[in-house]
């Protein structure tokens, strides 16, 4: 009996050992597969971090190449690199790689989400270079919508007047039908533009998937799908993960495919690891991990919502507010809904006219007119917001060019003064050679000035600033000619000093304009609304009349100062007649006379007398 019991015990022990050995071997195999996938993900993450570092170097090299031909683009590239370094993008991705290698998936996901947001910010910053052209195109479309809707409003009012005056019911019904169809055409146009904006946003937010991504994700899904499920594992999580891994195209447009796939595979691997290590406590860890994932996802959604609402409140800062297109899109949709409502009222008025209900038709026509007025007001607000964004970008671009000009001109002036000090009385070949080289630096100032002038002429709403830039360019051209001939005398230094003073005064004027614009925006926010007068003939200028008049005063002061400086160069500076005999000074005096006439013309233009 004892022998039988011993044999039975040995047999049971043997079976248990075999089962344990089989289970241990299966767990080791699963663990090895998970570890292999984690290492693959870590390696890919490391390569991505290295690519970010290489991208920063490429952007810096590109900014150096673009510095002369396109200083605005060069500044934008440097700003992108600076943003990448400030948020430590490459370091964050490297830490995510370490977290993946150590199977710390929650930490890796958090860092990947942060890196994704920072990459999106950098991308929008780089794309902002072409934003000016898109803003102008949007403004033209919105202006056309305003004109069409306003014309439809006038036609609807005229039809209502004829209806009240006793127009034939059948004719009134036909006229109302045509106006209803016109309202539908405008609403369809607005809806089509809004749909295109949604499609562009979806395309921009959905990165293409590589075969390597699909392979790693499929391996993760296969391994987790073969594992036994814990009784405590929530069934909702199974279905959601399965759906997410089944078809990337079936996800919502607001979800980024790459991020969703990474989270699904990593969450399923984390759950499998908890199942294997949690046999003694089968019901504790799994629901907790699911709750943590839900909280993290909810927090990300709340953060995204907060960012969008914050972008709507800060309508002034366009460059740092990527939510501006979303805000305008919703406003466009709202205007489209109001047009649809107006169209519905028109149909009801048409039906009333068909039934010979004149009073009911007039009432519906009045309601349609009110809807059209609200649609026009909404579109005018969109137009005003676009204009404000265009103004900010123009001012920022102009300021960048002026600062580039000032930096270059200060360098040329300092070198010219140094050459003047060491030049002596007679001509020196070395001085001539250095002055000739210095003229090439002065050409950079002229090139930047011509770009600034073209920007202002293209914008078209300012009169004083283009004239101020044009005078600086004329002086720069004069200095180029003098330096190329080896002239580093007092007249050359005088003109260069005047260029520096002019640029500094324009920068001061721009700072004041920016302060005035910010103050006006704050007043609009506190007053509740944007003023609603942005359409048609009341378009906001780049700078207001007060800023233009300040700059005109500055131009006149410069003419006065140049006149006194030229008087000091005469043989007898105390001569009340001030007769000029030197050809060099005479040429400068004639140029001042031309500038005086231009200042007069600009003043009359601003005053509205020309």
Beta strands, then each sheet from edge to edge (+ up, - down):
end
